Amino acid sequence: MTHSPPTPSPLDTAVEQARASLVARGVPAPEALFWPATGTGILPGRLTRGGKLPLSRVDGVPRAWRDSVLAWGDFHGLAVWMLDDAPLEALDGEAPWMRSFPVWLAAASGATALMHASAGVALEREGRELAVGSLAFFSDHLNLSGSSPLVGIGESQLGPMFPDQTRVHDSHLRRAALAAAERLGVAAAEAVVACTAGPTLDTPAERRFFARAGADLAVQDLAGPLIAAAHAGLGTLGVGVVVARERDDVDVAKIASLCQAIAPALDDLFWQLAADVQKEIRARLDEDLA
């Protein structure tokens, strides 16, 4: 009796098609993926020996990402890919894994680290409240979104079905980020983040609940990238830009304005961290070879 090979996961098929397409177009392998969901700002302009490619020209890329542009190059000695966030409306009706597709594509192409930034609301917990305009570096997270990007990819060969999430938030990168923020004079702290579902803003009762559950910050649409990074084996530095306090009235215009105001500091932080990211990647490789 013969058994036919299992049908590849749609995720694996899309990743392999896109990876092969990028190789054919001469896009070099990354060591790290920089994904600032707050916008890439001037970061792509700091790349040397780099280039850009609309993802609409890359085979296998899901519809949600086809209006995005991939930038690549040397970033202070680190080979990186950079990508703006996909618009939320482009994700309507898509499979859960598609939201986090760039994480798997970068990992399959050689990346071992993810640098992700997003905007969030500070929560009041045990007398502690992060200041508006400061940065939070995630030490842990709570997935309160009610979803997972791993739904429907049971046959995937890109990672285990039940990935270990105890080490997805890289402590070495977090310590380096805290030191870099201090050098830059930017207020920053470690934080536990509540990953909530968008695109609706949280209610006051929900924010109080998040704080009682142990979170310092609430961020929407973050669970997918973090779970995908755990599945793909990427060490992650998650950065939260604090745009409001729990008791504040929040609107999208205010969030966008504050993200724009803090963008130069975030750009400088990522620039300074490049050498630390490369050091951590090489230390991890040395451990694997030992």
Stockholm file with secondary structure:
# STOCKHOLM 1.0

chainA/1-290         MTHSPPTPSPLDTAVEQARASLVARGVPAPEALFWPATGTGILPGRLTRGGKLPLSRVDGVPRAWRDSVLAWGDFHGLAVWMLDDAPLEALDGEAPWMRSFPVWLAAASGATALMHASAGVALEREGRELAVGSLAFFSDHLNLSGSSPLVGIGESQLGPMFPDQTRVHDSHLRRAALAAAERLGVAAAEAVVACTAGPTLDTPAERRFFARAGADLAVQDLAGPLIAAAHAGLGTLGVGVVVARERDDVDVAKIASLCQAIAPALDDLFWQLAADVQKEIRARLDEDLA
#=GR chainA/1-290 SS CCCCCCCCCHHHHHHHHHHHHHHHTTCCCCSEEEEETTCCTTGGGGCEEEEEEEGGGSTTCCGGGTTCEEEEEEETTEEEEEECCCCGGGGTTCCGGGGGHHHHHHHHHTCCEEEEEEEEEECCBTTBCCCTTCEEEEEEEEECSSCCTTTTCTTCSSSCSSCCCSSSBCHHHHHHHHHHHHHHTCCEEEEEEEEECCSSCCCHHHHHHHHHTTCSEEEETCHHHHHHHHHHTCEEEEEEEEEEETTSCCCHHHHHHHHHHHHHHHHHHHHHHHHHHHHHHHHHHHHHHC
#=GC SS_cons         CCCCCCCCCHHHHHHHHHHHHHHHTTCCCCSEEEEETTCCTTGGGGCEEEEEEEGGGSTTCCGGGTTCEEEEEEETTEEEEEECCCCGGGGTTCCGGGGGHHHHHHHHHTCCEEEEEEEEEECCBTTBCCCTTCEEEEEEEEECSSCCTTTTCTTCSSSCSSCCCSSSBCHHHHHHHHHHHHHHTCCEEEEEEEEECCSSCCCHHHHHHHHHTTCSEEEETCHHHHHHHHHHTCEEEEEEEEEEETTSCCCHHHHHHHHHHHHHHHHHHHHHHHHHHHHHHHHHHHHHHC
//
